[in-house]
Amino acid sequence: MLLIERVHGKDLSGLNAVVVGRSNIVGKPMANLLLAANATVTVAHSRTKNLPELCRGADILVAAVGRPEMIKGEWVRPGTTVIDVGINRIAAPEKGNGKNRLVGDVAYAEAVDHAGAITPVPGGVGPMTIALLMANTLTSAYLASNLPRPQF
Ligand SMILES: NC(=O)c1ccc[n+]([C@@H]2O[C@H](COP(=O)([O-])OP(=O)(O)OC[C@H]3O[C@@H](n4cnc5c(N)ncnc54)[C@H](OP(=O)(O)O)[C@@H]3O)[C@@H](O)[C@H]2O)c1
């Protein structure tokens, strides 16, 4: 949400958000956060029809599928904000025998030309999650000690 806020501000009124994935850990909470920020939210999953078309209607596209590079560049409408939550380890023989590399759920090399803003994998949502976990831990410690909430 902080990444999205950097592009669109806190109020997402009038924006279409598509969340691909309906897990309890990512898809559903993300959809709720987007709704709370006034986005119009569609949650897609493995039974969704015409997923490419649905994705092309998104101003904000959140991928939490767990399938390497499933969301293609042509599914991303020009200017869309793309948040790739996926972390997938795939074989990378070009790096040597038995080597792997990390990719997201979005085909980054294709999508980067369409997106207005896009998070890479690695280096996007992952480090942001770690940073916010540390921030939340610090905030909890302050509040548990009856100190004022720290500002970041
Ligand atoms: N960056 C981070 O900090 C972080 C944190 C957590 C997870 N992740 C990553 O995020 C990804 C998703 O994690 P998760 O725990 O939400 O996974 P999950 O529990 O496996 O859920 C995947 C979701 O994707 C849907 N899906 C699967 N195949 C699909 C398809 N072909 N078309 C449309 N939807 C499809 C599933 O639909 P159904 O419900 O119909 O089966 C399900 O709702 C993974 O790559 C995970 O490693 C990253």
The ligand as an SDF file (V2000), in Angstrom:
LIG
                    3D

 48 52  0  0  0  0  0  0  0  0999 V2000
    6.9800  -10.7440   -1.1080 N   0  0  0  0  0  0  0  0  0  0  0  0
    6.5060  -11.2450    0.0200 C   0  0  0  0  0  0  0  0  0  0  0  0
    6.7950  -10.7650    1.1080 O   0  0  0  0  0  0  0  0  0  0  0  0
    5.5700  -12.4250   -0.0490 C   0  0  0  0  0  0  0  0  0  0  0  0
    4.7950  -12.7950    1.0380 C   0  0  0  0  0  0  0  0  0  0  0  0
    3.9060  -13.8690    0.9020 C   0  0  0  0  0  0  0  0  0  0  0  0
    3.8280  -14.5460   -0.3130 C   0  0  0  0  0  0  0  0  0  0  0  0
    4.6290  -14.1770   -1.3450 N   0  0  0  0  0  0  0  0  0  0  0  0
    4.5540  -14.8150   -2.6620 C   0  0  0  0  0  0  0  0  0  0  0  0
    3.3290  -14.4220   -3.2500 O   0  0  0  0  0  0  0  0  0  0  0  0
    2.8360  -15.4500   -4.1030 C   0  0  0  0  0  0  0  0  0  0  0  0
    1.4440  -15.8140   -3.6540 C   0  0  0  0  0  0  0  0  0  0  0  0
    1.4980  -16.3180   -2.3340 O   0  0  0  0  0  0  0  0  0  0  0  0
    0.2000  -16.9110   -1.6250 P   0  0  0  0  0  0  0  0  0  0  0  0
    0.6260  -17.3910   -0.2980 O   0  0  0  0  0  0  0  0  0  0  0  0
   -0.8910  -15.9010   -1.7450 O   0  0  0  0  0  0  0  0  0  0  0  0
   -0.0980  -18.1780   -2.6230 O   0  0  0  0  0  0  0  0  0  0  0  0
   -1.2810  -19.2300   -2.6040 P   0  0  0  0  0  0  0  0  0  0  0  0
   -1.8350  -19.4160   -1.2320 O   0  0  0  0  0  0  0  0  0  0  0  0
   -0.7790  -20.4170   -3.3510 O   0  0  0  0  0  0  0  0  0  0  0  0
   -2.4310  -18.5200   -3.4730 O   0  0  0  0  0  0  0  0  0  0  0  0
   -2.2720  -18.3540   -4.8310 C   0  0  0  0  0  0  0  0  0  0  0  0
   -3.5190  -17.7400   -5.4030 C   0  0  0  0  0  0  0  0  0  0  0  0
   -3.3250  -17.6160   -6.8140 O   0  0  0  0  0  0  0  0  0  0  0  0
   -4.4400  -18.1800   -7.4830 C   0  0  0  0  0  0  0  0  0  0  0  0
   -4.0040  -18.7870   -8.7380 N   0  0  0  0  0  0  0  0  0  0  0  0
   -3.2030  -19.8710   -8.9080 C   0  0  0  0  0  0  0  0  0  0  0  0
   -3.0580  -20.1380  -10.2080 N   0  0  0  0  0  0  0  0  0  0  0  0
   -3.7830  -19.2190  -10.8790 C   0  0  0  0  0  0  0  0  0  0  0  0
   -4.0300  -18.9730  -12.2540 C   0  0  0  0  0  0  0  0  0  0  0  0
   -3.5020  -19.7440  -13.2230 N   0  0  0  0  0  0  0  0  0  0  0  0
   -4.8200  -17.9320  -12.5810 N   0  0  0  0  0  0  0  0  0  0  0  0
   -5.3630  -17.1340  -11.6200 C   0  0  0  0  0  0  0  0  0  0  0  0
   -5.1460  -17.3120  -10.3070 N   0  0  0  0  0  0  0  0  0  0  0  0
   -4.3750  -18.3480   -9.9380 C   0  0  0  0  0  0  0  0  0  0  0  0
   -5.0180  -19.2220   -6.5500 C   0  0  0  0  0  0  0  0  0  0  0  0
   -6.3710  -19.4020   -6.8880 O   0  0  0  0  0  0  0  0  0  0  0  0
   -7.3350  -20.4350   -6.0880 P   0  0  0  0  0  0  0  0  0  0  0  0
   -7.6540  -19.7700   -4.7980 O   0  0  0  0  0  0  0  0  0  0  0  0
   -8.5100  -20.5700   -6.9990 O   0  0  0  0  0  0  0  0  0  0  0  0
   -6.5450  -21.7070   -5.9320 O   0  0  0  0  0  0  0  0  0  0  0  0
   -4.7830  -18.5690   -5.1920 C   0  0  0  0  0  0  0  0  0  0  0  0
   -5.8650  -17.7460   -4.8320 O   0  0  0  0  0  0  0  0  0  0  0  0
    3.8550  -16.5920   -3.9830 C   0  0  0  0  0  0  0  0  0  0  0  0
    4.7790  -16.4730   -5.0550 O   0  0  0  0  0  0  0  0  0  0  0  0
    4.5410  -16.3200   -2.6620 C   0  0  0  0  0  0  0  0  0  0  0  0
    5.8540  -16.8380   -2.6330 O   0  0  0  0  0  0  0  0  0  0  0  0
    5.4810  -13.1260   -1.2270 C   0  0  0  0  0  0  0  0  0  0  0  0
  1  2  1  0
  2  3  2  0
  2  4  1  0
  4  5  1  0
  4 48  2  0
  5  6  2  0
  6  7  1  0
  7  8  2  0
  8  9  1  0
  8 48  1  0
  9 10  1  0
  9 46  1  0
 10 11  1  0
 11 12  1  0
 11 44  1  0
 12 13  1  0
 13 14  1  0
 14 15  2  0
 14 16  1  0
 14 17  1  0
 17 18  1  0
 18 19  2  0
 18 20  1  0
 18 21  1  0
 21 22  1  0
 22 23  1  0
 23 24  1  0
 23 42  1  0
 24 25  1  0
 25 26  1  0
 25 36  1  0
 26 27  1  0
 26 35  1  0
 27 28  2  0
 28 29  1  0
 29 30  1  0
 29 35  2  0
 30 31  1  0
 30 32  2  0
 32 33  1  0
 33 34  2  0
 34 35  1  0
 36 37  1  0
 36 42  1  0
 37 38  1  0
 38 39  2  0
 38 40  1  0
 38 41  1  0
 42 43  1  0
 44 45  1  0
 44 46  1  0
 46 47  1  0
M  CHG  2   8   1  16  -1
M  END
$$$$
